[in-house]
Amino acid sequence: MTYTRVSTEEQKKGYGIAAQDKKNLAYIDRKDWDHVGTFCDEGLSGSLEMGSREDYDRLMAEASRTPKPFDVVTVTNTDRIGRTERAFYRWVWALEDLGIFVALSIRDIDNTTKQGREAMRGEADYAFREYERIRERTQGGLQEKAESGGWTGGRPPMGWRIENRGVKKESRLALDDDDTKGSAWTLRRARELLVANGGNWSKAGGRLNEEKLFTRSGKPWSGDNLKLRMTSDAVLKGHVVFRNPNSRYIASGRGAKLTPDGRPEHGQTVIIPLEPIFTPDELEAFKRVLRKGPQRNRDDWSTYPLSRRIASLCGKHYNGNIQTATGLRRYRCTGKIPAYVGAPICSCSEIDADTIEKYVWTGVTKLLGEPQKLEEFAQELVGLSTDGQPNHEARIEELDRQIKVQKRAHALVLSTTAVQAAREELTPEESQDLVTEATAPIGQEIARLTKEREEAIAWKHESAQVEERARDLKELARLARQELPNMATDDQDEVLRLLKVTVTVLSAVPVV
């Protein structure tokens, strides 16, 4: 079996899958192995782990079959598996636990022997260090540029443009107001309309569309889109934040990567000031309108456990929606929210909340009341299987043994080096140089093994959390016949989250 991967950046530089295939197949031919198939992920980063790559995960599902469909997975080099310790080791370990090995075609290395495993670890460690060095240089350059007030890349906020684009260390943000079609001019007009209409986003967006003052991409405005642009830090605060620890994009992987204590991992947060788009008086008038805008009191709204869990006929999803005139609880399709002012909306009917929640909860309770089905569901949900479970304790014990051996070797080299230094009557500086040279390889190996052990312990803890989730499912089954049928609506949400329940609408829903 072979596995190939190329990132989006590598694709841009002309690297392809075909070259990897050629090397892998030639290696398999030299080994006189049978090639049983190829899995390939294109446009995916090597920092992504299992569960984040489609063919990567298909390969693991295939590897879990009985009898084993293949014995070795061939890749060109360790970075095709993963560019981080976490991505690399967990995949290799997961295959080892299934009795399947990994081979590196370029280096002619496989982990079928102890020597092969050590050689592969060395290759992986070198790749990780190179990746970290490149990333540190890149992130350091971005940090320096941000601290000097420069633009670090990406699309600028609406209202500004990149000045000196492409000039190293000289690119800055400047107001995009060269003429009446500039985006800064559009936002100034939006402010006028919002102040005049008491902060009505949809009305202001509609008027901008009538005046042909569209979004930067040339699309008509929606109320939500206009609100997003007009309430940005750039517009309201006159700055952008580099490495923002509070970015709404962090959860999707597009924001600053944070340390466990919530600080940006690759450098300090930097506030980059911008030329203001409004005068102080204009800005204050706009903020007054924002402060007077309608505020929704969430305490007045009922809990809707199926919000975002119901897939509609039009491809959108349903959210809870209380009808203020009647007080009725309904689920309303998000396709009814126009993409822009005046845009067509879907014809999906509203769904009575009590009816759909009762129907779904009855099904959930029935599922939890059937132990065999629940067990099958639990295994699928948390990725458990009866075969090939990770042997964390044995792996950690083996790493401890290897670290102990290396430490003994380190002590032996130290004592031997001390004797040699005394025999040659070396100076203290010369003795230290001798010790450093003699012990450096062992120290590097101890560091590699220690990092690998830390990763093994982290995986063990995460596996324990998965097992705890499985136990929670079994506990739900025990409660099914007693407490679940009458569970309060706001408590049902936690159960639905645990079970990852989704509902798909297959035909028009009768209006109740």
Protein Blocks (a to p, Z undefined) as FASTA:
>chain_A
ZZddddfklmmnopafklmmmmmmmmmmmnopacfbdcddehiafkbcehiafklmmmmm
mmmpccdfbfbdcdfblklmoccfklmmmmmmmmmmnopacddfklopafkbfklmmmmm
mmmmmmmmmmmmmmmmmmmmmmmmmmnopaebdjddehiacehihiahkaccdddffbmm
bmklmmmmmmmmmmmnnopaklmmmmmmmnopacfkopacdfklmmmmmmgfklmnopac
ehiakbcklmnopaccddfkopafkbccdddddddfbdfklmmmmmmmmmmpccddfklp
ccdfkgokaccfkopacdddddfknopacdddfklpcfbghiacdfbdcddfklmmmmmm
mmmmmmmmmmklmmmmmmmmnopafehpacfklmmmmmmmmmmmmmmmmmmmmmmmmmmm
mmnopafklmmmmmmmmmmmmmmmmmmmmmmmmmmmmmmmmmmmmmmmmmmmmmmmmmmm
mmmmmgcfklmmmmmmmnopacddfbdcddZZ
